[in-house]
Amino acid sequence: MHSFSSRDALIEHMNDGNSVSLLEAMLLFGVQSPSAEFNRMRKEGYILGHRRVPMAKVMVRLNQFAKCEPPKALPQREILMSEYWVKK
């Protein structure tokens, strides 16, 4: 019997066309090592796209599901983070 895991939730979310950053993978899905998970997905045949986006974009997306407030002095618009998605 296979139980639904954090990995399954992450893959389902990405298969629905959503982008995910490392921060979102950890906070929303409980994936402890997102980079390793993305590598496993690639080995399984998933084709992942990635791009660098401002942290502010990731924070807006993250705050749709959880409350997350970075320090006020943190330059969210200047900090770049990677986001990943499943290419169709």
C-alpha positions in Angstrom: 0.0 0.0 0.0 1.4 3.4 -1.0 0.6 6.4 1.1 0.5 9.9 -0.3 3.9 11.6 0.4 5.2 15.1 0.3 7.0 14.1 -2.9 3.7 13.0 -4.4 2.1 16.3 -3.5 5.0 18.3 -5.0 4.9 16.3 -8.3 1.1 16.6 -8.5 1.3 20.4 -8.0 4.0 20.7 -10.7 2.1 18.4 -13.1 -0.9 20.8 -12.7 1.3 23.5 -14.4 2.5 25.3 -11.3 6.0 26.6 -10.7 7.7 25.8 -7.4 10.8 27.4 -5.7 13.0 25.5 -3.2 11.4 27.6 -0.4 7.9 26.6 -1.4 8.8 22.9 -1.8 10.1 22.9 1.8 7.4 25.1 3.4 4.3 24.0 1.6 5.0 20.4 0.7 7.5 19.4 3.4 10.2 18.2 1.0 13.4 18.1 3.0 15.8 18.3 0.1 14.1 19.9 -2.9 17.3 20.0 -5.1 17.7 16.2 -4.6 14.0 15.7 -5.4 14.3 17.7 -8.6 17.3 15.5 -9.6 15.4 12.3 -8.9 12.5 13.6 -11.0 14.9 14.3 -13.9 16.3 10.8 -13.6 12.7 9.5 -13.8 12.2 11.3 -17.1 10.5 14.5 -16.0 11.7 17.5 -18.0 12.0 20.4 -15.7 12.3 24.1 -16.7 13.8 26.7 -14.4 14.4 30.4 -14.3 15.5 33.0 -11.8 12.7 35.2 -10.4 12.6 37.9 -7.7 12.0 36.7 -4.2 9.0 39.0 -4.0 7.2 36.8 -6.7 7.8 33.7 -4.7 6.6 35.4 -1.5 3.3 36.4 -3.1 2.7 32.9 -4.3 3.7 31.4 -1.0 1.4 33.8 0.9 -1.6 32.4 -1.0 -1.3 29.2 1.2 0.7 30.2 4.3 1.7 33.4 6.1 5.4 34.1 5.6 6.9 37.5 6.2 10.5 38.2 5.5 12.4 40.9 7.5 11.5 44.4 6.5 15.1 45.3 5.6 15.4 42.3 3.2 15.5 43.5 -0.4 13.0 41.0 -1.8 12.9 42.6 -5.3 16.7 42.3 -5.7 17.1 38.8 -4.4 16.7 36.2 -7.1 15.5 32.7 -6.5 15.1 29.7 -8.9 11.6 28.4 -9.7 11.0 25.0 -11.4 8.2 23.6 -13.4 7.4 20.4 -15.4 7.7 21.1 -19.1 4.9 19.4 -21.2 
